[in-house]
Amino acid sequence: MSYDIPRDVQMLGRDIQENQLKYHHKSVLISKEFTFDSAHHLHCYEGKCKNLHGHTYKLQVIMRGKVDSRGIAIDFGDIKRIAKERVVDRLDHKYLNDVLPAMNTTAENMVVWMYEEIHQALLDEQLYPAIMLEEIRLWETPTSYAAITRSMMEEDV
């Protein structure tokens, strides 16, 4: 079996020029996923979730934007930092009824709060003015999630 092993590393200025780094002018979606564990219970609900219980939540943050001259819309590390600071680290291994604003801690309520937090972080930082938060998805179980999109958030403004 033959393998193509590179003999040389591509060099900027020699093998590729700076003006070639940006391949297109399209908008792209950029996404990062996180997991965290939290406990909660629901009010005014008849079913198992009225009792204190926990979940391993999965959060997906989806952003939209055009790439810069390097071909990068937003650094995945910045998405990670923002989501962890504003949402994940505040909720991980916490009792959600204590740490979230006054609300029933349903996935439907939580996903809107998460959108507001991450959206505000993008506005505050102004590192990526062309990036928009497009969607937040929060899985409460592997087969059940709530989602909110930018257009849904803007509907009732």
C-alpha positions as CSV (number, residue, x, y, z in Angstrom):
1,M,0.0,0.0,0.0
2,S,1.3,3.4,-1.0
3,Y,0.8,6.5,1.1
4,D,1.3,10.1,0.0
5,I,3.4,11.5,2.7
6,P,4.0,15.2,2.3
7,R,7.7,16.0,1.8
8,D,7.2,19.7,2.4
9,V,4.8,22.0,4.3
10,Q,2.9,24.6,2.3
11,M,4.4,28.0,2.8
12,L,2.6,31.3,2.7
13,G,4.2,33.5,0.0
14,R,5.8,30.6,-1.7
15,D,3.0,28.0,-2.3
16,I,0.0,30.1,-1.6
17,Q,-0.5,33.8,-1.6
18,E,-2.4,35.9,1.0
19,N,-5.0,36.9,-1.5
20,Q,-5.8,33.1,-2.1
21,L,-6.7,32.4,1.6
22,K,-10.3,33.6,1.2
23,Y,-11.9,31.1,-1.2
24,H,-15.4,32.5,-1.3
25,H,-17.8,35.3,-0.4
26,K,-20.6,33.1,1.0
27,S,-22.2,33.2,4.4
28,V,-21.4,30.0,6.4
29,L,-22.7,28.5,9.6
30,I,-20.2,27.8,12.3
31,S,-21.2,25.5,15.2
32,K,-19.8,24.3,18.5
33,E,-21.3,21.8,20.9
34,F,-21.0,21.5,24.7
35,T,-22.3,19.2,27.4
36,F,-23.0,19.9,31.0
37,D,-24.7,18.3,33.9
38,S,-27.4,20.1,36.0
39,A,-30.3,19.3,38.3
40,H,-33.7,20.9,38.3
41,H,-37.4,20.4,38.8
42,L,-40.5,21.9,37.2
43,H,-43.3,23.8,38.8
44,C,-47.0,23.3,37.8
45,Y,-46.2,20.1,36.0
46,E,-47.6,16.6,36.6
47,G,-45.1,14.0,35.7
48,K,-41.6,12.8,36.6
49,C,-40.0,16.2,36.1
50,K,-41.9,17.8,39.0
51,N,-39.4,15.9,41.2
52,L,-35.8,17.0,41.6
53,H,-33.7,15.2,38.9
54,G,-30.7,15.7,36.7
55,H,-29.8,15.8,33.0
56,T,-26.7,15.7,30.9
57,Y,-27.5,18.6,28.6
58,K,-26.1,19.1,25.2
59,L,-25.9,22.7,23.9
60,Q,-25.2,23.6,20.3
61,V,-24.3,27.2,19.4
62,I,-24.7,28.0,15.7
63,M,-23.4,31.3,14.3
64,R,-23.5,32.8,10.8
65,G,-21.2,35.1,9.0
66,K,-18.9,35.7,6.1
67,V,-15.2,34.8,6.2
68,D,-12.5,37.3,6.6
69,S,-9.4,37.6,4.4
70,R,-7.9,34.5,6.0
71,G,-11.1,32.4,5.3
72,I,-12.2,32.5,9.0
73,A,-15.6,33.7,10.1
74,I,-15.1,33.3,13.8
75,D,-12.5,31.3,15.8
76,F,-13.9,28.1,17.3
77,G,-11.9,29.0,20.4
78,D,-13.9,32.3,20.8
79,I,-17.2,30.5,20.5
80,K,-16.0,28.0,23.2
81,R,-14.8,30.8,25.5
82,I,-18.0,32.9,25.1
83,A,-20.4,29.9,25.6
84,K,-18.5,28.6,28.6
85,E,-18.2,32.0,30.3
86,R,-21.8,33.0,29.7
87,V,-23.7,29.7,29.9
88,V,-21.9,26.4,30.5
89,D,-19.7,27.2,33.5
90,R,-22.6,29.0,35.1
91,L,-24.9,25.9,34.8
92,D,-22.6,22.9,35.0
93,H,-23.2,20.9,38.2
94,K,-25.6,23.4,39.5
95,Y,-29.2,23.4,40.7
96,L,-30.8,25.3,37.8
97,N,-33.7,26.6,39.9
98,D,-31.2,28.6,42.0
99,V,-28.8,29.9,39.3
100,L,-31.2,30.9,36.4
101,P,-33.4,34.0,36.5
102,A,-36.9,33.4,37.9
103,M,-38.4,31.0,35.4
104,N,-39.7,27.4,35.2
105,T,-36.5,25.6,34.2
106,T,-37.9,24.1,31.0
107,A,-35.6,23.6,28.0
108,E,-37.9,26.0,26.1
109,N,-37.2,28.8,28.7
110,M,-33.6,28.0,29.1
111,V,-32.8,28.1,25.4
112,V,-34.1,31.7,25.1
113,W,-32.0,32.7,28.2
114,M,-28.9,31.1,26.6
115,Y,-29.5,32.9,23.3
116,E,-29.8,36.2,25.1
117,E,-26.5,35.6,27.1
118,I,-24.4,34.6,24.0
119,H,-25.9,37.3,21.8
120,Q,-25.1,39.9,24.4
121,A,-21.5,38.6,24.7
122,L,-21.1,39.1,20.9
123,L,-22.4,42.6,21.2
124,D,-20.2,43.4,24.2
125,E,-17.0,42.1,22.8
126,Q,-17.4,43.5,19.2
127,L,-14.6,41.1,18.1
128,Y,-16.7,39.8,15.2
129,P,-19.1,42.5,14.1
130,A,-20.2,40.5,11.1
131,I,-21.1,37.4,13.0
132,M,-24.7,36.8,14.1
133,L,-25.9,34.2,16.5
134,E,-28.1,32.1,14.3
135,E,-29.5,29.3,16.5
136,I,-29.2,27.7,19.9
137,R,-30.2,24.1,20.5
138,L,-30.5,22.5,23.9
139,W,-30.9,18.8,24.2
140,E,-32.4,17.7,27.6
141,T,-32.1,14.1,26.6
142,P,-30.4,12.4,23.5
143,T,-33.7,12.5,21.6
144,S,-35.4,15.7,22.9
145,Y,-34.3,19.3,22.3
146,A,-35.6,22.9,22.3
147,A,-34.3,25.5,19.8
148,I,-34.5,29.2,19.2
149,T,-33.3,30.9,16.0
150,R,-32.4,34.5,15.3
151,S,-35.5,35.1,13.3
152,M,-37.7,33.7,16.1
153,M,-36.0,36.0,18.6
154,E,-36.6,39.0,16.3
155,E,-40.3,38.2,15.7
156,D,-41.7,39.7,18.9
157,V,-39.3,42.6,19.3
